[in-house]
Amino acid sequence: VLSTWHTLRRIPINCRKFVVLMETFTQLDLEENMRHFLEAVGRDLQLRPPMLRVLVIILVQKSHTDLFTWALPRLIPAVACLDRSALNMTLKGLVVPKRKGNGVSRSKQYQTVVSEVARQVECLNSFNAGNPNGHHSLDLELLPEYTIAERLLVLNVWESKLAADRDIPDVSQHGSWSSIRNAVLDGTRFTVTPSWMLPGDGYASEGRLELDYCSVLRVYGITATPGPDTSVTKLMLRKLAGNECDFGVAYKALTAVSHLFRFTTAQVLQVMGLFPREYHLEITVNLFPRIVDHGPATVGVGKGLFKMMFNPSELQELEHRLGVLNTIDFLAVHVPPYNELVMDLTCRESAVLAEMIVELAVAEPGENMPECSWTEAVRDVGWTVPVTWSTTVPRSGVFKVRYVCELEKYCLLSHREEQVMSILGWSGITYPWYCDDYARVIAE
């Protein structure tokens, strides 16, 4: 999809036109004219990786070190889906003059320049369009990071359309199956809609964009084919890191290929065990859409992955980044202390959760919400949930509730299972290693 979008957005250049283009470029003498030319190429044209390499060689032969450093980050966005191997091939083995100048060999000088360029485009190299789940903090003045922002918007629109066509449960923060959450532009929160566009001229801009990407296209169904055996995963990561494990390199390798695998919760747990604790939250967020048995195995209040591996502050951050609908164990919504909920009804995902709770309270016998409040209520004392909320929950104010079951037999698990399957998209309700513990939690 990114390749198609790139072709539609830019002017493709064939080999014949590229030869004419390079003949024109080699005739330019002033560096200012070269900069204007290269910026126009990076802004409007679509190049192939070999064409980028030819441009790089010409810049090196012209001995314009500063121009080379300035130009390459601006030219890379012109290449459709340039991966790490293609970029390394572009930079590797450059023809560099051997004569010395100012006491420093030109070869060593260009090695320093190449390292600096590689550092500038590292974020674009590390971006995995197949699984972009995670937090993104992007400086829109930098071309590679602006390009990442563009690609995230394209992927968001594409995934939203696919999710709607497949009738996947919408667990997004603001609706419309949007995968982008918690968007902030220069310190101002806003909602990313399908029609929203990046500021600037479509090539660069100013300011900082921060967002969390939580893909709505999860792998659904407990019968989905899982990833490799845990021993294979261990071997892969250990081979990448070697005996002296560089966890940063291993984590980048994992995220780079995460879209190729499907994991069970047990496999994710094993992968997390290979890394220090500071990587666990990022690994969970990145691999979340690749988990085939999402449900009690991941969010369960007993032996669920989230509750077992993270402390309360980390669970709060996980809920912020993945969303409350992706992190709540609704089967155990009455179990303390997880039964005390605060929902901002102006936020779509919180309103959906409130609708689920009200619907459950209507279905289950007894007094289920002994303590509840709403900031928009006319009277604070003695307020109860109105009957009208059973059909429509208002989208204003903050709703607080403590949900309970007066008797164990009043807990209608079958009704809750229908809710989590149809609204939350759970797929692993009967996951074996969780059932015994869950039965104990319910009984207690």
C-alpha positions in Angstrom: 0.0 0.0 0.0 2.9 2.4 0.7 4.4 1.6 -2.6 1.1 2.4 -4.4 0.7 5.6 -2.4 4.3 6.6 -3.2 3.7 6.1 -6.9 0.5 8.1 -6.9 2.1 11.0 -5.0 5.3 11.4 -7.0 6.4 11.4 -10.7 8.1 8.1 -11.6 11.4 8.4 -13.5 12.5 5.7 -15.9 16.1 5.1 -16.9 16.0 7.3 -20.0 14.7 10.3 -18.2 17.1 9.7 -15.3 20.1 9.9 -17.7 18.9 13.3 -19.0 18.3 14.4 -15.4 21.9 13.5 -14.4 23.4 15.2 -17.5 21.6 18.4 -16.3 22.8 18.0 -12.8 26.5 17.4 -13.7 26.5 20.7 -15.6 25.6 22.7 -12.5 28.5 24.5 -10.9 27.1 26.6 -8.1 26.3 24.7 -4.9 23.1 26.7 -4.4 21.8 25.5 -7.8 22.7 22.0 -6.9 20.7 22.3 -3.6 17.6 23.6 -5.4 17.9 20.8 -7.9 18.3 18.0 -5.3 15.5 19.4 -3.2 13.2 19.4 -6.2 14.1 15.8 -6.9 13.5 14.7 -3.3 10.2 16.6 -3.2 8.5 15.5 -6.4 10.2 12.6 -8.1 10.1 8.8 -7.5 13.6 7.2 -7.8 14.8 3.6 -7.7 17.5 2.5 -5.3 20.2 2.3 -8.2 19.3 5.8 -9.2 20.0 7.0 -5.6 23.3 5.3 -5.7 24.3 7.0 -8.9 23.4 10.4 -7.4 25.5 9.6 -4.3 28.5 8.6 -6.5 28.2 11.9 -8.4 28.1 13.9 -5.2 31.2 12.1 -3.9 33.1 12.6 -7.2 32.2 16.3 -7.0 33.9 16.3 -3.6 30.9 18.1 -2.0 31.1 16.7 1.5 28.6 19.1 3.1 26.3 18.8 0.1 26.3 15.0 0.4 25.4 15.2 4.1 22.6 17.7 3.4 21.2 16.0 0.3 21.0 12.3 1.1 18.4 12.5 3.9 16.3 14.6 1.5 16.7 12.1 -1.4 15.9 9.0 0.6 12.1 9.8 0.8 12.0 9.8 -3.0 12.8 6.1 -3.1 9.7 3.9 -2.5 10.1 1.7 0.5 13.8 1.9 0.7 14.8 -0.8 3.2 18.0 -1.1 5.3 19.8 -3.5 2.9 19.2 -1.2 -0.1 20.4 1.8 1.8 23.5 0.0 3.0 24.2 -1.0 -0.6 23.9 2.6 -1.7 26.4 3.8 0.9 28.8 0.8 0.7 31.8 0.9 -1.5 31.7 4.5 -2.5 34.4 5.5 -4.9 36.4 8.0 -2.8 39.5 9.8 -3.8 42.6 8.6 -2.0 44.5 11.9 -1.9 44.9 13.7 1.4 43.7 17.1 2.3 44.2 19.0 5.6 45.9 16.0 7.1 42.9 13.8 6.9 42.4 11.1 4.2 39.4 11.6 2.0 38.4 8.0 2.6 38.3 8.5 6.3 36.5 11.8 5.8 33.7 10.2 3.8 33.5 7.4 6.3 32.6 9.9 8.9 30.1 11.6 6.6 28.5 8.2 5.7 28.2 7.4 9.4 26.5 10.8 10.1 24.1 10.3 7.2 23.2 6.8 8.4 22.5 8.2 11.9 20.2 10.8 10.4 18.1 8.2 8.5 18.2 5.5 11.2 14.6 6.2 12.3 13.4 5.6 8.7 15.5 2.5 8.5 14.0 1.1 11.7 10.4 1.9 10.8 8.5 -1.3 10.1 5.4 -0.6 8.0 4.3 -4.2 8.5 3.9 -3.6 12.3 4.4 0.0 13.3 2.9 -0.5 16.8 4.5 1.7 19.4 5.1 5.3 20.4 6.3 7.7 17.8 7.9 11.1 18.6 8.6 12.9 15.3 10.4 16.1 14.5 8.6 17.3 11.4 11.5 19.5 10.4 13.6 16.4 9.7 12.7 14.8 6.3 13.1 11.1 7.4 10.8 11.7 10.4 8.3 13.7 8.3 8.2 10.7 5.9 7.4 8.4 8.8 4.5 10.6 9.8 3.2 10.5 6.3 3.4 6.7 6.2 1.7 6.3 9.5 -1.3 8.4 8.2 -1.5 6.3 5.1 -1.3 3.1 7.0 -4.0 4.3 9.4 -6.5 5.1 6.6 -5.7 1.8 4.9 -6.1 -0.3 8.0 -9.3 1.6 9.0 -10.9 0.7 5.7 -9.8 -2.9 5.9 -11.1 -3.3 9.4 -14.5 -1.7 8.5 -14.8 -4.0 5.4 -14.0 -7.1 7.6 -16.4 -5.9 10.3 -13.7 -6.2 13.0 -14.8 -4.9 16.4 -13.9 -1.2 16.8 -11.8 -0.8 19.9 -10.1 2.5 18.8 -9.9 5.6 21.0 -12.0 7.9 18.8 -13.9 5.5 16.5 -13.7 4.8 12.8 -11.2 2.0 13.4 -8.4 4.5 13.8 -5.1 3.0 14.9 -3.7 6.3 16.0 -4.1 7.3 19.6 -3.0 10.1 21.9 -2.0 12.4 19.1 -0.2 15.6 20.2 1.0 18.3 17.8 3.3 20.9 19.5 1.8 20.2 22.9 -1.9 20.3 21.7 -4.0 17.2 21.8 -6.1 16.5 18.8 -8.0 13.7 17.0 -6.5 12.3 13.8 -9.4 11.9 11.3 -9.1 10.3 7.9 -9.1 13.8 6.3 -6.4 15.3 8.6 -3.2 16.3 6.9 0.2 17.1 8.1 1.1 20.8 8.3 3.6 22.2 5.9 4.0 21.8 2.1 3.8 18.0 1.9 7.6 17.8 2.1 8.6 19.3 5.4 7.1 21.3 8.2 7.8 22.6 11.7 6.9 21.3 15.1 6.8 17.9 16.9 4.2 15.2 16.4 3.7 12.5 19.1 1.3 9.6 18.8 0.8 6.0 19.8 0.0 3.5 17.0 -2.1 0.6 18.1 -3.1 -1.4 15.0 -6.8 -2.5 14.7 -5.8 -5.3 12.4 -4.9 -7.9 15.0 -4.5 -11.6 14.2 -7.9 -13.0 15.2 -8.9 -16.5 16.3 -7.2 -18.9 18.7 -6.8 -21.4 15.8 -4.6 -18.9 13.9 -1.2 -20.4 13.2 1.2 -19.3 15.9 4.8 -18.3 15.4 7.9 -20.5 15.6 8.6 -22.7 18.6 10.0 -20.8 21.6 13.3 -22.5 21.3 13.6 -21.3 17.7 12.8 -17.7 18.8 15.4 -18.0 21.5 18.0 -19.3 19.0 17.2 -16.5 16.6 17.6 -13.7 19.1 20.8 -15.2 20.6 22.4 -15.6 17.2 21.6 -11.9 16.4 23.1 -10.7 19.7 25.9 -13.1 20.0 27.4 -14.3 23.3 27.6 -10.8 24.7 24.1 -9.8 24.2 23.4 -6.3 22.8 19.8 -6.0 23.8 19.3 -2.8 21.8 20.3 -4.6 18.6 18.2 -7.7 19.5 15.1 -5.5 20.2 15.5 -3.7 16.8 15.9 -7.1 15.1 12.7 -8.3 16.8 10.6 -5.3 15.8 12.0 -5.4 12.3 10.6 -8.9 11.7 7.6 -8.9 14.1 5.1 -8.6 11.2 6.2 -12.0 9.9 5.3 -14.0 13.0 2.2 -14.8 15.1 2.7 -15.4 18.7 0.9 -17.1 21.5 0.9 -15.4 24.9 3.2 -18.0 26.2 5.7 -17.3 23.4 5.5 -13.5 24.1 6.3 -14.3 27.7 9.3 -16.3 26.7 10.6 -13.6 24.4 10.2 -11.0 27.1 12.3 -13.3 29.4 15.3 -12.8 27.0 15.4 -9.1 27.6 15.9 -6.9 30.7 12.8 -5.5 32.3 13.1 -2.0 30.7 12.3 -3.6 27.3 9.2 -5.6 28.5 6.6 -2.8 28.0 7.9 -1.9 24.5 7.9 -5.6 23.5 4.4 -6.0 24.7 3.1 -3.0 22.8 4.9 -3.9 19.6 3.8 -7.6 19.6 0.3 -7.0 20.8 -1.4 -7.1 17.3 0.5 -10.4 16.6 -0.9 -12.3 19.6 -3.4 -15.0 18.5 -5.0 -15.7 21.8 -5.9 -12.2 23.1 -8.3 -12.4 26.0 -7.8 -13.9 29.5 -4.3 -15.1 28.6 -3.2 -11.5 28.1 -5.5 -9.3 30.3 -6.7 -11.8 32.9 -6.7 -10.6 36.5 -5.0 -13.9 37.6 -2.3 -15.2 35.4 -2.8 -12.9 32.5 0.3 -11.6 30.9 -0.3 -7.9 31.7 -1.1 -8.3 35.4 1.6 -10.9 35.9 4.5 -8.9 34.3 3.7 -5.2 35.1 3.3 -3.1 38.2 0.3 -0.7 38.6 2.1 2.3 37.1 3.2 0.2 34.1 -0.3 -1.1 33.7 -1.6 2.5 33.6 0.9 3.3 30.8 -0.1 0.2 28.9 -3.7 1.1 29.2 -2.9 4.6 27.9 -0.9 3.3 24.9 -3.1 0.3 23.9 -6.5 1.6 25.2 -8.8 0.5 28.0 -10.8 -1.7 25.7 -7.6 -3.7 24.9 -6.4 -4.0 28.5 -9.5 -4.6 30.6 -10.5 -8.1 31.9 -14.3 -7.7 31.4 -15.0 -11.2 32.5 -13.7 -10.2 36.0 -15.1 -6.7 36.0 -16.6 -7.3 39.5 -13.3 -8.5 41.1 -11.7 -5.9 43.5 -9.7 -3.7 42.9 -10.4 -3.9 39.2 -14.1 -3.2 39.7 -13.6 0.5 40.4 -13.7 2.3 37.1 -13.4 5.9 36.0 -14.6 6.7 32.5 -14.4 10.0 30.7 -17.5 9.8 28.5 -16.2 12.4 26.1 -13.7 9.8 24.9 -15.3 7.2 22.7 -13.5 4.1 24.1 -14.6 5.1 27.7 -18.1 5.6 26.5 -18.1 2.1 24.9 -16.9 0.6 28.2 -19.7 2.5 30.1 -22.3 1.0 27.7 -20.9 -2.5 28.3 -21.2 -2.0 32.1 -24.7 -0.7 32.0 -25.8 -3.5 29.6 -24.2 -6.0 32.0 -25.9 -4.5 35.0 -29.3 -4.8 33.3 -28.6 -8.5 32.4 -27.2 -9.6 35.8 -29.6 -9.8 38.8 -29.2 -7.8 42.0 -27.8 -4.4 42.8 -24.6 -4.2 40.7 -23.6 -0.5 41.0 -23.9 0.4 44.7 -21.5 3.3 44.3 -21.7 5.5 41.2 -21.5 9.1 40.2 -21.6 11.3 37.2 -20.2 14.8 37.1 -23.1 16.1 34.9 -25.7 14.9 37.4 -28.1 17.5 38.8 -27.7 16.1 42.3 -24.7 14.4 43.7 -26.2 12.6 46.6 -28.3 9.5 45.9 -27.7 9.6 42.1 -28.2 6.3 40.3 -27.8 5.4 36.6 -30.9 6.5 34.7 -32.9 3.9 32.8 -32.3 5.9 29.6 -28.6 4.9 29.8 -29.6 1.3 28.9 -30.2 2.6 25.3 -27.9 5.6 25.0 -25.0 6.6 27.3 -24.4 10.4 27.1 -21.0 11.6 25.7 -20.3 14.2 28.4 -18.9 14.2 32.0 -17.0 11.6 34.0 -18.7 8.4 35.1 -17.4 6.6 38.2 -18.7 3.2 39.2 -17.9 0.3 41.5 -19.3 -2.9 39.9 -20.2 -5.9 42.1 -22.1 -9.2 42.1 -24.3 -9.7 45.2 -24.1 -13.5 44.8 -21.8 -15.7 42.8 -24.6 -17.2 40.8 -25.6 -13.7 39.6 -22.3 -13.6 37.6 -23.5 -14.4 34.0 -20.2 -15.4 32.4 -22.0 -16.5 29.2 -23.4 -12.9 28.7 -20.0 -11.4 29.4 -18.3 -13.7 26.9 -20.8 -12.6 24.2 -19.9 -9.0 25.0 -16.1 -9.5 24.9 -16.3 -11.5 21.7 -18.6 -9.1 19.8 -17.3 -5.8 21.2 -13.7 -6.3 22.3 -12.7 -9.0 19.7 -11.4 -11.5 22.2 -10.3 -14.9 20.9 -8.8 -16.9 23.7 -11.5 -17.2 26.4 -10.8 -20.9 26.9 -7.0 -20.7 27.0 -6.0 -23.7 29.1 -3.3 -22.4 31.5 -5.6 -19.6 32.6 -8.9 -21.4 33.3 -8.1 -22.9 36.7 -6.8 -19.6 38.1 -9.7 -17.7 36.7 -12.2 -20.1 38.3 -10.4 -19.5 41.6 -10.6 -15.7 41.2 -14.3 -15.9 40.4 -15.0 -18.2 43.4 -13.2 -15.9 45.8 
